[in-house]
């Protein structure tokens, strides 16, 4: 299918690498203005410069509400609207069985993976409501519905994000605000390197060739941002099936 996101503005969290970077580049390729948000300025400034005038880099720690609020404000001030929010920022380190976990580090994952998504929703929804609509894509995971050894923090937060997706879909559907989760499967990013290094649970034993490209996930984000993604609103769209990959246009 032909994707045209011209005149749309997308804010992508965790945009300094991996899925976030791929999504920013691909959305811009389809005509969208893109706001790249991440804790460190170096990479997002480089990526934004490579994309060109349609890109803006904003330093943002999603664990801080004021930072997320500022990123959303800058998106609207610079480009005039916020039409697409991609809640991508997330972490899985340190991987450890719950009995060996560090409480402070466990809590930090909750701050980023869960509260960071809540902050994005909380700041974007009022703006999208005033605009007459928008699309919010929460990067999800099979961990939202699975119990994987060593991933207590990740499984718990992804399950909570899935619940938020369902709830906010119900609250916002009458305001033409679409909310959908994207469960990509395993992706060839730095997170998978950490998982492999941990040696914990079967995911760490997967061959690198089994992981999909971050670009595939970026293409799925762009597809979900169009009306074609509407049937999946309020739930998680899984990119692990041939049917889903064919719908996105990743395979013939």
Secondary structure, DSSP 8 states (H G I E B T S, - for coil): -----TT-EEEEESTTSHHHHHHHHHHHHTT-EEEEEES-HHHHHHHHHHH-TTEEEEE--TTSHHHHHHHHHHHHHHHS---EEEE------S---GGG--HHHHHHHHIIIIIHHHHHHHHHHHHHHHHT-EEEEEE--GGGG---TT-HHHHHHHHHHHHHHHHHHHHHGGGTEEEEEEE--SBSSHHHHHHHHH--TGGGGS-GGGSB-HHHHHHHHHHHTSGGGGGGTTSEEETTSHHHHHHHTS--
